Amino acid sequence: MSTTAPPPLPPPQQLPPPEPGDRGGLYGLLAPRAGGVLTAIATTVLAFLIGGVVVAATGHNPLTTYKGIFNGTGLNWFFPWVQGIEREAAAFNLQQTLIITTTLIFTSLAVAFAFRCGLFNIGGQGQWTVGAVVSVWVGSSWAGLAGPAHIVLAMVLAALAGALWAGIAGILKATVGAHEVITTIMLNWVAYWVGSYLFGIGGPLQNDVNPSVPISNDIVDDAKLPVIWGDELLQGLHLGIVLAIFALVAYWAILNRTTLGFRVRAVGRNPEAARYGGISVGRSYFLAMAISGAFAGLGGAMDILGWQYRLGTLDVQFSDIGFIGIACALLGRNTAIGTAFASLLFGALLYGTSTRSLDPEVFAPQLAGNLTTMIQALVLLFIGLDVLILWLWNRRGRPIPNLRMPTFRRRGRMPATARVAALQATEIELPAAPPLSARLGAWARDRVPTAERAIGLAGIFLAVVAFVVAVPPFTVRQPAVPIVIGLIALALAGWTAWRGPRRMGGIGIGLALIGGTLGVMATQSSVSNLESVFVWSALTASMLRFATPLIFAALGGLFSERSGVVNIGLEGMLLVGAFFGILGADKFGSWVAGVILAVIAGAVLAGIHAVASIHFRADQILSGTAIWFLAVGLTGYLFVDIYGPEGTPGGIPQIPDVHLAFLDDVPFFGRAFGTMNLLIWVALIMVPVSYYVLFRTPFGLRLRSVGEHPRAAETVGLSVYGIRYTAVLLSGVLAALGGAFLSIGFVNSFSENMTAGSGFIALAALIFGNWRPKGLFLACLLFGASSAIAQRLPVYSDSLAILFEALPYVLTLIAVAGIIGRPKPPAAVGIPYVRS
């Protein structure tokens, strides 16, 4: 018998207490948690309620408006009391709603699949475009194929084109860490301009029947999808709806029943843990984006093969089906069933607000279209504010406390008198400051480049010379000259990249290739055309005009991101600045009032983004995207409601030009800088002022510390929330100034979505400039110069000028790809902060 005492039993393991309301069954499905149906319903209801408030505020009846939209969707076909002609009309309207729903299912799956991998694919529009382009090319050019084979081939190639287009963003994300939001948006604009070129006047895919119409040939009958409900001649519902249902099933099966789906979901939940478990995160990023692009490309094929049968520049430029897919995916919580119902909702909204279905006596369809965009934006915003909805749900029946704005008080800081007394008591003898001459000498020595940098600068200089020698005033005609100079520049830049600063070497290599190529092309052009394009003083003035809104927006993004908040909504803040700037100048008869109203509007929009991303810790990318969509819908709605089809009137007060009379007789400088708009000078001044504020003032130090180490900043008494609010509001003010320049300083008018991606180019300039004022300023000048040259290229070819419009976006892709050096963002940017 053993006398050894038995080992003590381990304490019984206790299960963690269940969370309040964490039940299974029907309640678990409906509870407003992540993925809960009630949360999506609450999001939609709130969006429609606020949309109704906007309708009522502009003098319309929201109940009558929504009833007219609903009847136009065809959903009243399901009501048994709808009979006769009304039922036939409802059936036709429902067919059109389901046609749009078909495409939306594909574009929303493109967003949802990437989102399950932790990627925000905002490039569904560009992927839809390339899919549509390929399908119309195959459907119209590859005649002679059997019907089913022709349809299948067109769909397969469209899906492959979308996959390759999205795969570019996936590769950049996997290899250099380029953010997929920026890259997919830039790819959208590249597809926009390339598509406009392909079907434009003289484009390679323009129809061969009427050369004055910028549209493609019709696809052949064998390439058209068969109609399964309705009259084929009246655009009945095609087979694509069945394919969309198969796509939903395939989406669910891939994610939940395959190894690929498991890897995608694992990377989406925690990429570091997935990498530790042996999953290739980069490969998952690429495959997720490629599959997403394939879905969107198929959506483009459905539109071409199912009902459009042709594609033109207007279709490319005005379609937004890919952007609406973002709201569908997020409202559907990236699930197959949720995405299907959300697509049906927005498909009904799109058709119900179209000119084909909505009675203009009930509500103007142009207004209703922008109302749909606003509802879409509000859905995105409230999805990002799930934490608010959950908070309201958990506090039901309790009094709601006051959500006060965080104060700017720094905790634990001694009074000024106490700090002075403490310093006097230390008796520390500080070394005497060096004399001014010594400080100036040290500053000059620091500015002298090293041998490696000097060689790199020489390579950059020669790369520019390779192009300049071939244009006026030199106009060298021998191609060998720019080739030799470009090769020397390439060798110097390559040596610098190998032995010296890689960033400078990368810039030199890129410029050497571009400069040499453009130089050779210039030698093949006529001298008269070169002299009409390269008027350097006029190009410089035009470059500054195009660069000014970019500078304002990029500086705004600089303050916001240096504080730790990503501001994708700069595009929207530019847009509201442009609209409210011209509205204020028109209604108050003063450009000063216009600028003030623009600044206020930009600050309000930035405030919404700040509250969502700082106070409620919503996803900053999602919040910024919602702000962008909200600005598009709101400004378009108000513009149509206030100014109507005639647009803004003439004679609106403009921001004045500053005339420097002493430069009138100075060659080049007189035409380039002698007469410039006031806001151009303000933008140029703001660059050094921003540098001084950020790097030479206590406020700048606090702002940068909050963006790098917010916890440490709070430990020493700084208000992280307060500083971030200040930075985001300042970004809205600066971006709105850029928008005001566009409308009442540059073109003196307003048109819907007139910013045309300038806010995103400004974000790319910010990344290009490595989050420093000097770098972003040079990047904005580069993008401005490309736009200025594109404006003068019609002297060669209208179609070439259209294609050249894509250059700023291509340059942006090159910048964010890290080819010229891996950017180093603030350490805490994009990370929500929770106060201790």
Backbone hydrogen bonds, N-H to C=O, Kabsch-Sander energy under -0.5 kcal/mol:
donor,donor_aa,acceptor,acceptor_aa,energy
22,D,19,E,-2.3
23,R,21,G,-1.7
27,Y,24,G,-0.5
28,G,24,G,-1.4
29,L,25,G,-1.4
30,L,26,L,-2.2
31,A,27,Y,-2.8
33,R,31,A,-2.7
36,G,33,R,-2.8
37,V,29,L,-1.9
38,L,30,L,-1.0
40,A,36,G,-1.3
41,I,37,V,-2.5
42,A,38,L,-3.1
43,T,39,T,-2.5
44,T,40,A,-2.3
45,V,41,I,-2.8
46,L,42,A,-2.5
47,A,43,T,-2.1
48,F,44,T,-2.5
49,L,45,V,-2.5
50,I,46,L,-2.5
51,G,47,A,-2.3
52,G,48,F,-2.2
53,V,49,L,-1.8
54,V,50,I,-2.0
55,V,51,G,-2.1
56,A,52,G,-2.7
57,A,53,V,-2.5
58,T,54,V,-1.1
58,T,55,V,-0.5
59,G,56,A,-1.7
60,H,55,V,-2.0
65,T,61,N,-2.3
66,Y,62,P,-2.8
67,K,63,L,-2.1
68,G,64,T,-2.4
69,I,65,T,-2.3
70,F,66,Y,-2.5
71,N,67,K,-2.5
72,G,68,G,-1.6
73,T,69,I,-0.9
73,T,70,F,-1.0
74,G,70,F,-0.6
74,G,71,N,-0.7
75,L,70,F,-0.7
77,W,74,G,-1.9
78,F,75,L,-1.4
79,F,76,N,-1.4
82,V,79,F,-1.5
83,Q,81,W,-0.8
86,E,83,Q,-0.9
87,R,83,Q,-0.5
88,E,84,G,-1.8
89,A,85,I,-2.6
90,A,86,E,-2.4
91,A,87,R,-2.5
92,F,88,E,-2.2
93,N,89,A,-2.6
94,L,90,A,-2.5
95,Q,91,A,-2.1
96,Q,92,F,-2.0
97,T,93,N,-2.3
98,L,94,L,-2.5
99,I,95,Q,-1.8
100,I,96,Q,-2.0
101,T,97,T,-2.4
102,T,98,L,-2.1
103,T,99,I,-1.4
104,L,100,I,-2.3
105,I,101,T,-2.4
106,F,102,T,-1.4
107,T,103,T,-2.5
108,S,104,L,-2.7
109,L,105,I,-2.0
110,A,106,F,-1.6
111,V,107,T,-1.0
112,A,108,S,-2.9
113,F,109,L,-2.7
114,A,110,A,-0.9
115,F,111,V,-2.2
116,R,112,A,-1.9
117,C,113,F,-0.5
117,C,114,A,-1.2
118,G,115,F,-2.0
119,L,114,A,-2.5
121,N,119,L,-0.9
122,I,120,F,-1.2
127,Q,123,G,-2.1
128,W,124,G,-2.6
129,T,125,Q,-2.1
130,V,126,G,-2.3
131,G,127,Q,-1.9
132,A,128,W,-2.5
133,V,129,T,-2.7
134,V,130,V,-2.4
135,S,131,G,-2.3
136,V,132,A,-2.4
137,W,133,V,-1.9
138,V,134,V,-2.8
139,G,135,S,-2.9
140,S,136,V,-1.7
141,S,137,W,-2.1
142,W,138,V,-1.7
143,A,141,S,-1.4
145,L,142,W,-0.8
150,H,146,A,-3.0
151,I,147,G,-2.3
152,V,148,P,-2.7
153,L,149,A,-2.6
154,A,150,H,-2.3
155,M,151,I,-2.3
156,V,152,V,-2.7
157,L,153,L,-2.5
158,A,154,A,-1.9
159,A,155,M,-2.6
160,L,156,V,-2.4
161,A,157,L,-2.4
162,G,158,A,-2.4
163,A,159,A,-2.3
164,L,160,L,-2.5
165,W,161,A,-2.3
166,A,162,G,-2.5
167,G,163,A,-2.3
168,I,164,L,-1.0
168,I,165,W,-0.6
169,A,165,W,-0.7
170,G,166,A,-1.8
171,I,167,G,-2.9
172,L,168,I,-2.3
173,K,169,A,-2.2
174,A,170,G,-2.4
175,T,171,I,-2.6
176,V,172,L,-1.6
177,G,172,L,-0.8
177,G,173,K,-0.6
178,A,172,L,-1.7
183,T,179,H,-2.0
184,T,180,E,-2.4
185,I,181,V,-1.9
186,M,182,I,-2.4
187,L,183,T,-2.3
188,N,184,T,-1.9
189,W,185,I,-1.8
190,V,186,M,-2.2
191,A,187,L,-2.5
192,Y,188,N,-2.1
193,W,189,W,-2.4
194,V,190,V,-2.7
195,G,191,A,-2.7
196,S,192,Y,-1.9
197,Y,193,W,-1.9
198,L,194,V,-2.5
199,F,195,G,-1.7
200,G,196,S,-0.7
203,G,200,G,-2.7
205,L,198,L,-2.3
206,Q,203,G,-1.3
207,N,215,I,-3.1
213,V,210,N,-1.8
215,I,213,V,-2.0
216,S,311,L,-2.1
219,I,309,Y,-2.2
220,V,139,G,-2.5
223,A,220,V,-1.3
224,K,221,D,-1.5
225,L,305,L,-3.0
228,I,237,L,-2.8
229,W,237,L,-1.5
234,L,231,D,-0.6
235,Q,232,E,-1.2
236,G,231,D,-0.9
237,L,229,W,-2.5
239,L,226,P,-1.8
241,I,238,H,-1.4
242,V,239,L,-1.1
243,L,239,L,-1.5
244,A,240,G,-2.5
245,I,241,I,-1.7
246,F,242,V,-2.2
247,A,243,L,-2.2
248,L,244,A,-2.0
249,V,245,I,-2.1
250,A,246,F,-2.8
251,Y,247,A,-2.7
252,W,248,L,-2.2
253,A,249,V,-2.8
254,I,250,A,-2.9
255,L,251,Y,-2.0
256,N,252,W,-2.2
257,R,253,A,-2.5
258,T,254,I,-0.7
261,G,254,I,-0.7
262,F,258,T,-1.8
263,R,259,T,-2.4
264,V,260,L,-2.6
265,R,261,G,-2.6
266,A,262,F,-2.4
267,V,263,R,-2.5
268,G,264,V,-2.2
269,R,265,R,-1.9
270,N,266,A,-2.4
274,A,270,N,-2.4
275,R,271,P,-2.5
276,Y,272,E,-2.3
277,G,273,A,-1.7
278,G,275,R,-1.5
279,I,274,A,-2.5
281,V,279,I,-1.0
284,S,280,S,-2.0
285,Y,281,V,-2.4
286,F,282,G,-2.2
287,L,283,R,-2.6
288,A,284,S,-2.6
289,M,285,Y,-2.2
290,A,286,F,-2.6
291,I,287,L,-2.7
292,S,288,A,-2.1
293,G,289,M,-2.7
294,A,290,A,-2.0
295,F,291,I,-2.0
296,A,292,S,-2.1
297,G,293,G,-2.8
298,L,294,A,-2.2
299,G,295,F,-1.8
300,G,296,A,-1.8
301,A,297,G,-1.8
302,M,298,L,-2.5
303,D,299,G,-1.6
304,I,300,G,-1.9
305,L,301,A,-3.1
306,G,302,M,-1.6
307,W,303,D,-1.6
308,Q,303,D,-3.1
309,Y,304,I,-1.7
313,T,214,P,-1.9
316,V,312,G,-1.9
317,Q,313,T,-2.4
318,F,314,L,-2.2
319,S,315,D,-1.2
324,I,320,D,-1.9
325,G,321,I,-1.2
326,I,323,F,-1.2
327,A,323,F,-0.8
328,C,324,I,-1.9
329,A,325,G,-2.4
330,L,326,I,-2.3
331,L,327,A,-2.6
332,G,328,C,-2.1
333,R,330,L,-1.3
334,N,329,A,-2.7
335,T,332,G,-1.8
339,T,335,T,-2.5
340,A,336,A,-1.9
341,F,337,I,-2.2
342,A,338,G,-2.4
343,S,339,T,-2.4
344,L,340,A,-2.0
345,L,341,F,-2.3
346,F,342,A,-2.4
347,G,343,S,-2.6
348,A,344,L,-2.4
349,L,345,L,-2.0
350,L,346,F,-2.7
351,Y,347,G,-2.2
352,G,348,A,-2.9
353,T,349,L,-1.5
354,S,351,Y,-1.5
357,S,354,S,-1.0
358,L,354,S,-2.4
362,V,359,D,-1.5
363,F,359,D,-2.0
367,L,364,A,-0.6
368,A,364,A,-2.3
369,G,365,P,-2.5
370,N,366,Q,-1.3
371,L,367,L,-2.1
372,T,368,A,-2.1
373,T,369,G,-1.4
374,M,370,N,-2.2
375,I,371,L,-2.5
376,Q,372,T,-2.4
377,A,373,T,-2.4
378,L,374,M,-2.8
379,V,375,I,-2.4
380,L,376,Q,-2.1
381,L,377,A,-2.6
382,F,378,L,-2.8
383,I,379,V,-2.1
384,G,380,L,-2.0
385,L,381,L,-1.0
386,D,383,I,-1.2
388,L,385,L,-1.1
389,I,385,L,-1.7
390,L,386,D,-3.3
391,W,387,V,-2.0
392,L,388,L,-2.5
393,W,389,I,-2.4
394,N,390,L,-2.8
395,R,391,W,-1.4
396,R,393,W,-1.5
398,R,395,R,-2.6
403,L,401,P,-0.5
404,R,402,N,-1.4
411,R,409,R,-0.6
413,R,410,R,-0.9
419,R,415,P,-2.2
420,V,416,A,-2.3
421,A,417,T,-2.3
422,A,418,A,-2.4
423,L,419,R,-2.2
424,Q,420,V,-2.2
425,A,421,A,-1.7
426,T,422,A,-0.8
426,T,423,L,-0.6
427,E,423,L,-0.6
429,E,427,E,-0.5
430,L,428,I,-0.8
439,R,435,P,-2.0
440,L,436,L,-2.7
441,G,437,S,-2.3
442,A,438,A,-2.3
443,W,439,R,-2.4
444,A,440,L,-2.4
445,R,441,G,-2.5
446,D,442,A,-2.1
447,R,443,W,-1.0
448,V,444,A,-0.7
448,V,445,R,-0.8
454,A,450,T,-2.8
455,I,451,A,-2.1
456,G,452,E,-2.2
457,L,453,R,-2.9
458,A,454,A,-2.2
459,G,455,I,-2.2
460,I,456,G,-2.2
461,F,457,L,-2.6
462,L,458,A,-2.5
463,A,459,G,-2.0
464,V,460,I,-1.9
465,V,461,F,-2.2
466,A,462,L,-2.2
467,F,463,A,-0.7
467,F,464,V,-0.9
468,V,464,V,-2.5
469,V,465,V,-2.5
470,A,467,F,-1.3
471,V,468,V,-1.5
474,F,471,V,-1.4
475,T,471,V,-2.0
476,V,469,V,-2.9
481,V,478,Q,-1.4
483,I,479,P,-1.7
484,V,480,A,-2.7
485,I,481,V,-2.3
486,G,482,P,-2.5
487,L,483,I,-2.2
488,I,484,V,-2.3
489,A,485,I,-2.4
490,L,486,G,-2.4
491,A,487,L,-2.3
492,L,488,I,-2.4
493,A,489,A,-2.5
494,G,490,L,-2.5
495,W,491,A,-2.4
496,T,492,L,-2.1
497,A,493,A,-2.6
498,W,494,G,-1.6
499,R,495,W,-3.0
500,G,496,T,-2.7
505,G,501,P,-2.2
506,G,502,R,-3.0
507,I,503,R,-2.2
508,G,504,M,-2.4
509,I,505,G,-2.5
510,G,506,G,-2.3
511,L,507,I,-2.6
512,A,508,G,-2.5
513,L,509,I,-2.2
514,I,510,G,-2.5
515,G,511,L,-3.5
516,G,512,A,-2.4
517,T,513,L,-2.0
518,L,514,I,-2.8
519,G,515,G,-2.2
520,V,516,G,-2.1
521,M,517,T,-2.3
522,A,518,L,-2.4
523,T,519,G,-1.6
524,Q,520,V,-0.7
524,Q,521,M,-0.8
525,S,522,A,-1.3
530,L,526,S,-2.0
531,E,527,V,-2.5
532,S,528,S,-1.5
533,V,529,N,-1.5
534,F,530,L,-3.0
535,V,533,V,-1.5
536,W,534,F,-0.9
539,L,535,V,-2.8
540,T,536,W,-2.3
541,A,537,S,-2.1
542,S,538,A,-2.4
543,M,539,L,-2.8
544,L,540,T,-2.1
545,R,541,A,-1.7
546,F,542,S,-2.4
547,A,543,M,-2.1
548,T,544,L,-1.6
550,L,546,F,-0.5
551,I,547,A,-2.5
552,F,548,T,-2.3
553,A,549,P,-2.3
554,A,550,L,-2.9
555,L,551,I,-2.5
556,G,552,F,-2.1
557,G,553,A,-2.6
558,L,554,A,-2.1
559,F,555,L,-2.0
560,S,556,G,-2.1
561,E,557,G,-2.9
562,R,558,L,-2.2
563,S,559,F,-0.9
563,S,560,S,-0.5
564,G,561,E,-0.8
565,V,560,S,-2.2
566,V,564,G,-0.5
568,I,566,V,-0.5
570,L,567,N,-1.0
571,E,568,I,-0.9
573,M,569,G,-2.1
574,L,570,L,-2.5
575,L,571,E,-1.9
576,V,572,G,-2.5
577,G,573,M,-1.8
578,A,574,L,-2.1
579,F,575,L,-2.4
580,F,576,V,-2.6
581,G,577,G,-1.5
582,I,578,A,-1.7
583,L,579,F,-2.4
584,G,580,F,-2.4
585,A,581,G,-2.1
586,D,582,I,-2.0
587,K,583,L,-2.7
588,F,584,G,-2.3
589,G,585,A,-0.7
590,S,584,G,-0.5
594,G,590,S,-1.6
595,V,591,W,-2.4
596,I,592,V,-2.5
597,L,593,A,-2.7
598,A,594,G,-2.3
599,V,595,V,-2.5
600,I,596,I,-2.3
601,A,597,L,-2.4
602,G,598,A,-2.6
603,A,599,V,-2.3
604,V,600,I,-2.4
605,L,601,A,-2.4
606,A,602,G,-2.4
607,G,603,A,-2.4
608,I,604,V,-1.9
609,H,605,L,-1.8
610,A,606,A,-2.6
611,V,607,G,-2.8
612,A,608,I,-2.3
613,S,609,H,-2.6
614,I,610,A,-2.8
615,H,610,A,-0.9
616,F,611,V,-2.0
618,A,612,A,-3.1
623,S,619,D,-2.8
624,G,620,Q,-2.3
625,T,621,I,-2.3
626,A,622,L,-2.3
627,I,623,S,-2.2
628,W,624,G,-2.1
629,F,625,T,-2.5
630,L,626,A,-2.7
631,A,627,I,-2.2
632,V,628,W,-2.1
633,G,629,F,-2.7
634,L,630,L,-2.9
635,T,631,A,-2.4
636,G,632,V,-1.8
637,Y,633,G,-2.4
638,L,634,L,-2.7
639,F,635,T,-2.4
640,V,636,G,-2.2
641,D,637,Y,-2.5
642,I,638,L,-2.7
643,Y,639,F,-2.5
644,G,639,F,-0.7
644,G,640,V,-1.1
646,E,643,Y,-0.6
647,G,644,G,-1.2
648,T,750,F,-0.5
655,I,744,I,-3.2
658,V,676,M,-3.9
659,H,657,D,-0.6
660,L,658,V,-0.6
660,L,674,G,-3.2
661,A,659,H,-1.0
663,L,660,L,-1.8
664,D,661,A,-1.6
666,V,663,L,-1.3
669,F,667,P,-3.0
670,G,666,V,-2.3
672,A,668,F,-2.3
673,F,669,F,-2.7
674,G,669,F,-0.9
674,G,670,G,-1.0
676,M,658,V,-1.7
678,L,656,P,-2.4
680,I,677,N,-0.8
681,W,677,N,-1.5
682,V,678,L,-2.0
683,A,679,L,-2.4
684,L,680,I,-2.3
685,I,681,W,-2.4
686,M,682,V,-2.3
687,V,683,A,-0.9
689,V,685,I,-1.8
690,S,686,M,-2.7
691,Y,687,V,-1.9
692,Y,688,P,-2.5
693,V,689,V,-2.7
694,L,690,S,-2.6
695,F,691,Y,-2.5
696,R,692,Y,-2.0
697,T,693,V,-0.5
700,G,693,V,-0.7
701,L,697,T,-2.0
702,R,698,P,-2.5
703,L,699,F,-2.7
704,R,700,G,-2.6
705,S,701,L,-2.2
706,V,702,R,-2.1
707,G,562,R,-0.5
707,G,703,L,-1.6
708,E,704,R,-1.3
709,H,705,S,-2.9
713,A,709,H,-2.3
714,E,710,P,-2.4
715,T,711,R,-1.9
716,V,712,A,-1.4
717,G,714,E,-1.6
718,L,713,A,-2.4
720,V,718,L,-1.0
723,I,719,S,-2.4
724,R,720,V,-2.3
725,Y,721,Y,-2.7
726,T,722,G,-2.1
727,A,723,I,-2.3
728,V,724,R,-2.5
729,L,725,Y,-2.5
730,L,726,T,-2.2
731,S,727,A,-2.0
732,G,728,V,-1.9
733,V,729,L,-2.0
734,L,730,L,-2.5
735,A,731,S,-2.5
736,A,732,G,-2.2
737,L,733,V,-1.7
738,G,734,L,-1.7
739,G,735,A,-1.9
740,A,736,A,-2.7
741,F,737,L,-2.1
742,L,738,G,-1.7
743,S,739,G,-1.9
744,I,740,A,-2.7
745,G,741,F,-1.5
746,F,741,F,-1.2
747,V,742,L,-2.2
749,S,743,S,-0.7
754,M,751,S,-1.3
756,A,753,N,-1.1
758,S,755,T,-1.4
761,I,757,G,-2.0
762,A,758,S,-2.3
763,L,759,G,-1.7
764,A,760,F,-2.2
765,A,761,I,-2.6
766,L,762,A,-2.0
767,I,763,L,-2.0
768,F,764,A,-3.3
769,G,765,A,-2.5
770,N,767,I,-1.7
771,W,766,L,-2.5
772,R,769,G,-0.7
776,L,772,R,-2.3
777,F,773,P,-2.1
778,L,774,K,-2.1
779,A,775,G,-2.1
780,C,776,L,-2.4
781,L,777,F,-2.1
782,L,778,L,-2.1
783,F,779,A,-2.5
784,G,780,C,-2.7
785,A,781,L,-2.5
786,S,782,L,-1.9
787,S,783,F,-1.8
788,A,784,G,-2.2
789,I,785,A,-2.3
790,A,786,S,-2.2
791,Q,787,S,-1.7
792,R,788,A,-0.5
792,R,789,I,-1.4
793,L,789,I,-0.7
793,L,790,A,-0.8
795,V,792,R,-1.1
796,Y,793,L,-2.6
797,S,793,L,-1.7
801,A,797,S,-2.0
802,I,798,D,-1.8
803,L,799,S,-2.2
804,F,800,L,-2.2
805,E,801,A,-0.8
805,E,802,I,-0.8
806,A,803,L,-1.7
807,L,804,F,-1.9
810,V,806,A,-2.0
811,L,807,L,-3.0
812,T,808,P,-1.8
813,L,809,Y,-2.0
814,I,810,V,-2.3
815,A,811,L,-2.3
816,V,812,T,-2.8
817,A,813,L,-1.5
818,G,815,A,-1.4
819,I,814,I,-1.2
821,G,818,G,-1.9
828,A,707,G,-2.6
829,V,826,P,-1.4
830,G,564,G,-1.7
831,I,828,A,-1.7
835,R,833,Y,-0.5
